[in-house]
Amino acid sequence: MTKVKKLDTHCSETNHIKSAIKRLYRKSAPLLLCEAILFGAVAVFMIIKPVEFMTVLTIIIGVALILFGLYRAIVGFIASRGMGGGWFDVLFGLVNVVLGFLFCIYPVGSMISLTYVFVVLFIFKSIRVLIFAINMVRAKFGHYWFDLIMALLLLGLAVLLMFFPMAVAVAGAYYLAISLILYAAADIYMYAELVRLKKLV
């Protein structure tokens, strides 16, 4: 009698696991496959047409800035009428709306402007690394000559990017493409594992 109960319990647990795996497969497998196809297609487009992709991305950022700016402006205007404040939010929202329209109307120019911001930040970072390397050379501590060479290379790269900002945008597009390819590969692997698990049960 005890063996029969144990067998029934084992069968019940097995059926429960099978149904859980089938339910997981139905919910997750199509999503993983669609996500992998989408990420792969976007990555291929980014590799083939990096400038066009960055242009589209700039327009999307512009639309997001417009929507966000309108929201902040409306909320600030309502707050200013009720409590006497909120005009800063209105001004901030209107500035975002203007920036959003500029991003949509002049996507290439806006993309280059954003690239210059990142390049300037990179230059400041390179200068900090160079100062640190010089201090290491003076103190004769650690791999100071290697640090100095790397700092000079970083600074040279930063100056080069200042004169060729589009290279930054293209490099950023390729970086995003590689990341999406890795995400797509992970989704395909998880999909294959789900298929294998479903076959086992």
N, C-alpha and C positions, 0 to 999 in steps of 0.2 A: 504493500500500500504506500509506504514511504517512497519507494523507488518510482512508483507511478506519479506521485505528487511532484517529485523532483524533476521527472521527465516532462510533466506538464508545465512546470515553472520554467524549465530550460527552453521549451518550445515557445512559450509565451514571450520570454525575453528575446529569443531569436527573431520572432515575428515582429516584435517592437523595433528591434535594431534594423531589420530589413525595411520596414515601413519608414523609419526615420531617414535611412540612406536614400530611399527612392524619393522621399519628399524633398530632401536636400538637393538631389540631382535635378528634379523638376524645377526647383526655384533658382538654383545657382548656375547650372550648366549653360542654359541659353544666355544668361547674363554675361558669364565669363567669355563665351564664344563671341558674342556681339561686341563686347568691350575690347577683346583682342583684335578683332577685325577693324574696329574704329580707330584704336590707337595705332595699329599698323598702317592704315591708310593715311592718317594724319602725318605720321612719321615719314612715310614715303613722299608725301606732298612737300613736307618741310625740307627734305633733302634735295628734291628736284627743283623746287621753287622757294628758296629761303627768303628772298626779298619780298616776294608776293605774300608769303605767309606772315612776315612781320608787318606788312602793310595792313592785312586783314586784322591781325591782332591789335594794331594801333587803333583801327576803327572801332573794334569791340571795346577797347579801353575807353575810347571817346564816348560811346553810347552809355557805358556804365557810369562815367563821370557826369554825363548829363542827367541821368536818372537819379544818381545820388545827390547831385546839386539841387535838383528840383525838390527832392524830398527834404533836404536840410533847409532850403529856403522857405518852403511851405510851413514846416514845423516851427521855424524861427519866427515867421510872420504871425502864426497863431499865438505863439508864446508872447510875442511883443504886444499884441492886442490885449491879452488877458492879464499879464503881470508887469508889463512895461519894459521887459527885457527881450532878449532873443535877436536883437539886430545884428549881432556878430554872426549868428547862424545864418541869417538871411544873406549877409555879405559873403560869407564863406561859401554858401550854396550857389550864389550867382557867379562867383569866381570859378567854381567847379563846372558850372554850365558853360561858361565862356571857354574854358580849357577843353571841355568835351567837344564843343563845336569846332575848335581849332584842330583837335585830333582827327575829327571826321573829315574836315575840309582839306587839311594839309597833312595827310597821314605820313608821307615820306619825311617831310620837314620835322614833324613831331617826333618821329622815330629817331631821326638823327639828333634832335635836341635831347631826348632821353638818353641816347647813347653817350653824348657829351657829358651828361651828369655822371654816368657810371665811370667814364674815362677819368674825369676829374677826381672822383673818389679813389680810383685805382692809383692815380698819380700820388695823391696824399699818402696812401698806404705804402707805395713804393718808396717814397721819401722817408717815411718812418722806418722802414726796413733798412734803408741805406744808412740812416743815422745810427741805428742799432749796430749794423755791421762795422761801421767806422769805430764805434766805441769798443767793439770786440777786438778789432785790429790793434787799437791803442793799448788795450789791456792784455793783448796776446793770450786770449782765453778761448778755448774751444776751437772749432774749425773756422777760424776767423777769415781766412782767405777764401774759403768756399762761401761763407756768408756774404763777403764783400762782392764776389763775382755774381752770386745769385741776385743780390740787391741791385747791382748795376744792370744786369739783364732785365730785371723787372722794371726798372726805371726807363730803360731804353724801349721796352715793349710799350710802356704807358705813353711815352712821347710819340711812338710810331702810331699808336691807336688814336692819338689826338689828331694826327694828320689824315688818318684813314678810318673814320668812325664807322663806315659801313661794314668794315671787317668785324667789328664788335657785334653788330646786329646779326651778321651771317653766322659767326661763331656761336652766338646765343641760340640761333635757330637749330644749328647742328647738335648742340648740347641737349636741347629739348627733344629733338628727334631721337637721339640715342636713348634718352630716359624713357620715352614712350615705347620704343622697341623693346626695352628691358621689361617694362610693365606688360606689354603684349605677350612676351615670351613667358612671363610668370603666369598670366591668365591661361595660356594654352597648356602649360604644365599642370595647373590646377584642374583644368577641364579634363585632361587625359587621365589624371588620378581619379576624378569622379567617375569617369566612364569605366575605368578598371575596377573601382570599388563596386559599381552597380553590377558589373558582370559577375563579380565574386559572390554577391548575395542573390 
